[in-house]
Amino acid sequence: MEQVQFKLHDGSRRAPSGGIEGLGFDNDPNKPKTKDPAVSLYTVPVQEILERYRAPPVMEYLSLDIEGAEYFVMKDFPFTTYRFKIMTIERPSQELVNLLYSNQYVYLAANNEYGMETLWVHRDHLSELDTTAIEAVKWRTVSTRWIEVGTSPAEKPRVIAQK
């Protein structure tokens, strides 16, 4: 467990939300979204949750949209013990892209021209995927304003936008 400062937004100007407060996260203390004070909370590693609830070693899907804390959460993830066949990740940092590629994940597409929601598949499960669904929902398999991709899935994408 790690203690973090967590910023809660009251929802008066937008939907209630929150996230870890800190440099590099969406809740940057230098750019406050609310005047409400942060509260101290403790994080729980994903591995601990998976172990506690006896998750299988291979899981179908993970959605990762945690307000700029995506790499913070996944940097110590036990990729040799657990695997997600498919993941969608909001605005992955280059560090997270590197981590995913080093653990056999391949970038497939992004949800729109801004490319903030990205789709990833583990290399071992690529052949199981019907990619016509990606085209049917009009996700982009080319470069976006967030991420630049090469011509082959083997090429690691490069993050070109800043949060």
FITIKOL-779402 format. One record per residue (C-alpha): residue number from 1; residue in one letter; x, y, z. Coordinates in pm, 1 decimal. Last residue first. Layout:
num_residuo_xx_yy_zz
NUM_A_X_Y_Z
...
This chain:
num_residuo_xx_yy_zz
163_K_-139.2_1600.2_-2117.9
162_Q_126.6_1609.7_-2389.0
161_A_85.6_1472.6_-2736.6
160_I_334.9_1274.4_-2947.8
159_V_328.6_933.2_-2782.4
158_R_528.0_695.6_-3001.6
157_P_395.0_360.3_-3110.9
156_K_619.0_49.9_-3096.8
155_E_663.8_-113.9_-3435.2
154_A_566.7_-482.2_-3436.4
153_P_209.5_-384.4_-3524.5
152_S_349.3_-271.5_-3862.1
151_T_311.8_52.6_-4057.4
150_G_419.8_275.5_-3772.5
149_V_203.9_448.8_-3515.7
148_E_201.6_801.4_-3376.3
147_I_-5.0_863.9_-3064.6
146_W_-209.5_1150.7_-2927.6
145_R_-307.6_1352.6_-3236.1
144_T_-376.5_1025.7_-3413.3
143_S_-168.9_780.6_-3616.9
142_V_-353.4_506.6_-3802.2
141_T_-574.5_222.3_-3678.8
140_R_-862.8_457.7_-3606.5
139_W_-1179.2_330.3_-3438.4
138_K_-1480.0_350.8_-3667.3
137_V_-1711.2_117.7_-3473.0
136_A_-1723.7_-117.4_-3772.5
135_E_-1348.0_-85.4_-3833.3
134_I_-1261.8_-214.9_-3487.6
133_A_-1528.8_-485.2_-3523.2
132_T_-1361.7_-601.2_-3844.8
131_T_-1059.8_-683.6_-3627.5
130_D_-1200.1_-1020.9_-3525.0
129_L_-948.7_-1113.7_-3256.0
128_E_-833.0_-1467.5_-3183.4
127_S_-514.7_-1420.5_-3390.8
126_L_-401.4_-1135.4_-3164.1
125_H_-429.5_-1347.8_-2849.7
124_D_-62.4_-1435.5_-2794.3
123_R_39.1_-1078.5_-2888.9
122_H_-163.2_-931.7_-2601.5
121_V_-411.0_-680.1_-2737.3
120_W_-424.5_-302.2_-2697.2
119_L_-689.6_-40.2_-2777.0
118_T_-635.3_330.5_-2708.3
117_E_-867.5_599.0_-2573.1
116_M_-705.5_940.8_-2627.3
115_G_-666.6_901.7_-2998.8
114_Y_-739.9_1264.8_-3085.9
113_E_-860.7_1152.4_-3427.5
112_N_-1098.8_904.1_-3265.5
111_N_-1123.2_583.9_-3059.9
110_A_-768.4_461.9_-3102.7
109_A_-642.4_141.8_-3261.9
108_L_-441.0_-179.7_-3242.5
107_Y_-136.3_-133.3_-3018.0
106_V_38.2_-461.5_-2941.6
105_Y_110.8_-606.2_-2598.5
104_Q_404.0_-844.2_-2552.5
103_N_530.8_-736.3_-2209.9
102_S_806.1_-508.1_-2343.6
101_Y_540.8_-349.1_-2564.2
100_L_316.8_-272.5_-2267.8
99_L_602.1_-125.0_-2063.3
98_N_715.7_94.9_-2352.4
97_V_359.1_219.9_-2406.8
96_L_335.0_285.0_-2031.1
95_E_654.0_490.9_-2029.7
94_Q_534.2_675.0_-2342.5
93_S_225.6_778.7_-2146.6
92_P_-107.8_612.1_-2219.1
91_R_-393.8_854.2_-2285.4
90_E_-686.9_633.9_-2182.7
89_I_-618.3_261.7_-2194.5
88_T_-835.8_-8.4_-2345.7
87_M_-705.9_-356.0_-2278.0
86_I_-745.1_-694.7_-2445.1
85_K_-617.3_-1041.4_-2355.6
84_F_-530.7_-935.2_-2001.6
83_R_-240.8_-1125.4_-1850.3
82_Y_-135.7_-1223.0_-1500.6
81_T_172.8_-1390.7_-1351.0
80_T_447.8_-1280.1_-1591.7
79_F_284.6_-937.1_-1628.4
78_P_316.6_-878.6_-1252.9
77_F_209.1_-510.1_-1244.9
76_D_475.5_-284.9_-1092.1
75_K_451.2_-4.6_-1349.2
74_M_78.0_-62.8_-1402.7
73_V_-76.3_165.2_-1138.9
72_F_162.6_459.7_-1177.3
71_Y_151.2_410.7_-1555.6
70_E_-226.9_459.6_-1562.9
69_A_-233.8_740.1_-1303.9
68_G_-327.1_1014.9_-1551.4
67_E_-694.7_1025.9_-1464.3
66_I_-766.5_659.8_-1404.0
65_D_-897.7_521.6_-1731.6
64_L_-773.9_161.9_-1760.6
63_S_-1031.8_-80.0_-1897.9
62_L_-916.6_-440.3_-1860.0
61_Y_-1042.7_-735.3_-2062.6
60_E_-1047.4_-1113.4_-2106.5
59_M_-841.7_-1239.5_-1814.8
58_V_-552.7_-1486.6_-1817.5
57_P_-398.5_-1590.3_-1483.5
56_P_-742.9_-1642.0_-1329.1
55_A_-846.7_-1403.7_-1051.7
54_R_-850.8_-1544.4_-702.1
53_Y_-1033.9_-1248.8_-543.2
52_R_-753.3_-1164.3_-300.4
51_E_-487.6_-1243.8_-561.1
50_L_-636.0_-1009.8_-821.2
49_I_-678.2_-732.2_-564.2
48_E_-321.4_-773.7_-439.5
47_Q_-185.5_-770.8_-795.0
46_V_-370.1_-446.3_-869.1
45_P_-173.7_-280.7_-588.0
44_V_-388.2_-113.4_-320.2
43_T_-368.3_263.8_-284.3
42_Y_-407.8_441.7_45.8
41_L_-591.8_768.7_92.8
40_S_-502.8_1113.7_223.0
39_V_-755.0_1381.6_126.2
38_A_-700.3_1674.8_-108.5
37_P_-846.3_2011.2_-13.9
36_D_-1138.7_2161.0_-205.9
35_K_-1040.6_2461.2_-415.8
34_T_-1117.3_2276.1_-737.5
33_K_-954.0_2211.6_-1073.5
32_P_-607.5_2294.9_-940.6
31_K_-328.3_2356.3_-1193.3
30_N_-6.9_2358.4_-985.6
29_P_-140.3_2071.7_-770.2
28_D_-170.9_1859.3_-1087.7
27_N_-485.4_1648.8_-1077.5
26_D_-447.8_1488.9_-1421.1
25_F_-130.9_1319.8_-1294.0
24_G_225.4_1408.3_-1393.1
23_L_284.9_1616.8_-1082.4
22_G_56.1_1507.1_-802.4
21_E_-300.8_1462.4_-687.9
20_I_-444.8_1115.1_-734.2
19_G_-790.2_1123.7_-882.4
18_G_-1135.9_1268.7_-869.1
17_S_-1473.4_1285.0_-1032.0
16_P_-1820.1_1428.2_-987.8
15_A_-1958.3_1536.9_-1325.4
14_R_-1888.0_1897.6_-1411.6
13_R_-1921.3_2246.7_-1262.7
12_S_-2088.3_2156.1_-932.1
11_G_-1953.1_1800.1_-941.5
10_D_-1767.9_1814.7_-611.6
9_H_-1423.7_1721.8_-741.2
8_L_-1224.5_1492.7_-512.7
7_K_-845.0_1516.5_-502.8
6_F_-653.4_1221.8_-362.3
5_Q_-318.9_1260.6_-187.2
4_V_-142.3_927.7_-182.8
3_Q_-36.3_668.9_76.0
2_E_106.8_351.3_-70.4
1_M_0.0_0.0_0.0
